[in-house]
Amino acid sequence: MTTSPNAQLRSRLGGRLGNRLGNRLGNRLGNQRGAASAEYAAVTAAGCGFAGVLIKLFTSDFGQSLLKMLVEFFLKMVGIG
């Protein structure tokens, strides 16, 4: 069973000080529910946007020549090409 940061702080400090600080921390963190889900959604959307830019780049003539140049460079570097 997990305990909230509020309860953990109260148990560490004990007494009135622990209750005061724990309540303040609980009030500040209480509105954070769903924040992780929103962050995951934002990162996923940014990743999809970046993937779209990469697809557009690598399917263009410039992207094709860039990829060809990079592959030839690495093949020469390892001694195959």
ChimeraX attribute file (.defattr): number of C-alpha atoms within 10 A of each C-alpha:
attribute: neighborCount
match mode: 1-to-1
recipient: residues
	/A:1	2
	/A:2	6
	/A:3	7
	/A:4	11
	/A:5	13
	/A:6	21
	/A:7	16
	/A:8	14
	/A:9	19
	/A:10	19
	/A:11	13
	/A:12	10
	/A:13	13
	/A:14	13
	/A:15	10
	/A:16	10
	/A:17	12
	/A:18	18
	/A:19	17
	/A:20	15
	/A:21	15
	/A:22	23
	/A:23	17
	/A:24	13
	/A:25	16
	/A:26	16
	/A:27	12
	/A:28	11
	/A:29	13
	/A:30	12
	/A:31	9
	/A:32	9
	/A:33	9
	/A:34	9
	/A:35	10
	/A:36	10
	/A:37	10
	/A:38	11
	/A:39	11
	/A:40	12
	/A:41	12
	/A:42	12
	/A:43	12
	/A:44	12
	/A:45	12
	/A:46	12
	/A:47	12
	/A:48	12
	/A:49	12
	/A:50	12
	/A:51	12
	/A:52	11
	/A:53	11
	/A:54	13
	/A:55	12
	/A:56	11
	/A:57	14
	/A:58	14
	/A:59	11
	/A:60	12
	/A:61	10
	/A:62	11
	/A:63	15
	/A:64	13
	/A:65	13
	/A:66	14
	/A:67	13
	/A:68	11
	/A:69	12
	/A:70	12
	/A:71	13
	/A:72	13
	/A:73	13
	/A:74	12
	/A:75	12
	/A:76	11
	/A:77	10
	/A:78	8
	/A:79	8
	/A:80	8
	/A:81	10
